[in-house]
């Protein structure tokens, strides 16, 4: 395996890990308006991700940084062509983080309500836009012979991309509902499990449509097994959620997220950003990579740092593994 192939694989793992973790994170944010009935229940949901949400976003920073260092041409074309949607995602992540920290600073009704709306919308919009972006990456965008993006924002909003955005939004909401059922207790736990059923059925319908389109138009022999795993895992997650096996249901919803993005990256390789203008102008892993020396140094650093980061984050989840409910929320002053 060449180093540029290894780094394509590692970047795919980093992005997939980000969506596995941030997926239920976004889902919880959406459910603060769809599942929670009052302010106390919203606080319960926010507390389920309170110790981990910022750690989840480290995966985004690492994935973007690794893309920049390992494939500078891919990074430059991608982040310039997708400038507006990625700027919207960045603003949402900033506002969302501020909302988590500032919501409880004042007891006023209007103050807390406004920050809760910010959490909802700044979770919903990135969950949708990430799906749009990665669907466009697989489909291809207008790229000229100079490796520059030659289209506009409307080129990113085709039917396939919008279907991808709707799919990730519903899938992340399902992932979040299963996580809420796993991490809460009492009435909100049972309602989370009930809502997860409906979100899961909607995600299944969208999964069949999106993954079938992906496989038929852009897929290959490598991506087909991942597509099948995604559908089977989603069906199993639905069945386990219905049976009340919340831990297994969450694990299988996570497998679904991983398999969906594995399908995306396997369908994409060996390209990193196809050109819809002329296939000869597509960016490939070999043609967009940094020098072999740079990739070699990065490999040594990644081999040392990655296990430490994964181990530390796993320990964090273990420490905060217990369920919470409304009885753990102190009465408001």
Secondary structure in CASP SS format (residue, H / E / C, confidence):
PFRMAT SS
TARGET T0000
AUTHOR 0000-0000-0000
METHOD secondary structure of the structure
MODEL  1
X C 1.00
X C 1.00
X H 1.00
X H 1.00
X H 1.00
X H 1.00
X H 1.00
X H 1.00
X H 1.00
X H 1.00
X H 1.00
X H 1.00
X H 1.00
X H 1.00
X H 1.00
X H 1.00
X H 1.00
X H 1.00
X H 1.00
X H 1.00
X H 1.00
X H 1.00
X H 1.00
X H 1.00
X H 1.00
X H 1.00
X H 1.00
X H 1.00
X H 1.00
X H 1.00
X H 1.00
X H 1.00
X H 1.00
X H 1.00
X C 1.00
X C 1.00
X C 1.00
X C 1.00
X H 1.00
X H 1.00
X H 1.00
X H 1.00
X H 1.00
X H 1.00
X H 1.00
X H 1.00
X H 1.00
X H 1.00
X H 1.00
X H 1.00
X C 1.00
X C 1.00
X H 1.00
X H 1.00
X H 1.00
X H 1.00
X H 1.00
X H 1.00
X H 1.00
X H 1.00
X H 1.00
X H 1.00
X H 1.00
X H 1.00
X H 1.00
X H 1.00
X H 1.00
X H 1.00
X H 1.00
X H 1.00
X C 1.00
X H 1.00
X H 1.00
X H 1.00
X H 1.00
X H 1.00
X H 1.00
X H 1.00
X H 1.00
X H 1.00
X H 1.00
X C 1.00
X H 1.00
X H 1.00
X H 1.00
X H 1.00
X H 1.00
X H 1.00
X H 1.00
X H 1.00
X H 1.00
X H 1.00
X H 1.00
X H 1.00
X H 1.00
X H 1.00
X H 1.00
X H 1.00
X H 1.00
X H 1.00
X H 1.00
X H 1.00
X C 1.00
X C 1.00
X C 1.00
X C 1.00
X C 1.00
X C 1.00
X H 1.00
X H 1.00
X H 1.00
X H 1.00
X H 1.00
X H 1.00
X H 1.00
X H 1.00
X H 1.00
X H 1.00
X H 1.00
X H 1.00
X H 1.00
X H 1.00
X H 1.00
X H 1.00
X H 1.00
X H 1.00
X H 1.00
X H 1.00
X H 1.00
X H 1.00
X H 1.00
X H 1.00
X H 1.00
X H 1.00
X H 1.00
X H 1.00
X H 1.00
X H 1.00
X H 1.00
X C 1.00
X E 1.00
X C 1.00
X E 1.00
X C 1.00
X C 1.00
X C 1.00
X C 1.00
X C 1.00
X E 1.00
X C 1.00
X C 1.00
X C 1.00
X H 1.00
X H 1.00
X H 1.00
X H 1.00
X C 1.00
X C 1.00
X H 1.00
X H 1.00
X H 1.00
X H 1.00
X H 1.00
X H 1.00
X H 1.00
X H 1.00
X H 1.00
X H 1.00
X H 1.00
X H 1.00
X H 1.00
X H 1.00
X H 1.00
X H 1.00
X H 1.00
X H 1.00
X H 1.00
X H 1.00
X H 1.00
X H 1.00
X H 1.00
X H 1.00
X H 1.00
X E 1.00
X C 1.00
X C 1.00
X H 1.00
X H 1.00
X H 1.00
X H 1.00
X H 1.00
X H 1.00
X H 1.00
X H 1.00
X H 1.00
X H 1.00
X H 1.00
X H 1.00
X H 1.00
X H 1.00
X H 1.00
X H 1.00
X H 1.00
X H 1.00
X H 1.00
X H 1.00
X H 1.00
X H 1.00
X H 1.00
X H 1.00
X H 1.00
X H 1.00
X H 1.00
X H 1.00
X H 1.00
X H 1.00
X H 1.00
X C 1.00
X C 1.00
X C 1.00
X H 1.00
X H 1.00
X H 1.00
X H 1.00
X H 1.00
X H 1.00
X H 1.00
X H 1.00
X H 1.00
X H 1.00
X H 1.00
X H 1.00
X H 1.00
X H 1.00
X H 1.00
X H 1.00
X H 1.00
X H 1.00
X H 1.00
X H 1.00
X H 1.00
X H 1.00
X C 1.00
X C 1.00
X C 1.00
X H 1.00
X H 1.00
X H 1.00
X H 1.00
X H 1.00
X H 1.00
X H 1.00
X H 1.00
X H 1.00
X H 1.00
X H 1.00
X H 1.00
X H 1.00
X H 1.00
X H 1.00
X H 1.00
X H 1.00
X H 1.00
X H 1.00
X H 1.00
X H 1.00
X H 1.00
X H 1.00
X C 1.00
X C 1.00
X E 1.00
X E 1.00
X E 1.00
X C 1.00
X E 1.00
X C 1.00
X C 1.00
X C 1.00
X H 1.00
X H 1.00
X H 1.00
X C 1.00
X E 1.00
X E 1.00
X H 1.00
X H 1.00
X H 1.00
X H 1.00
X C 1.00
X C 1.00
X C 1.00
X H 1.00
X H 1.00
X H 1.00
X H 1.00
X H 1.00
X H 1.00
X H 1.00
X H 1.00
X H 1.00
X H 1.00
X H 1.00
X H 1.00
X H 1.00
X H 1.00
X H 1.00
X H 1.00
X H 1.00
X H 1.00
X H 1.00
X H 1.00
X H 1.00
X H 1.00
X H 1.00
X H 1.00
X H 1.00
X H 1.00
X H 1.00
X H 1.00
X C 1.00
X C 1.00
X C 1.00
X C 1.00
X E 1.00
X C 1.00
X H 1.00
X H 1.00
X H 1.00
X C 1.00
X C 1.00
X C 1.00
X C 1.00
X C 1.00
END
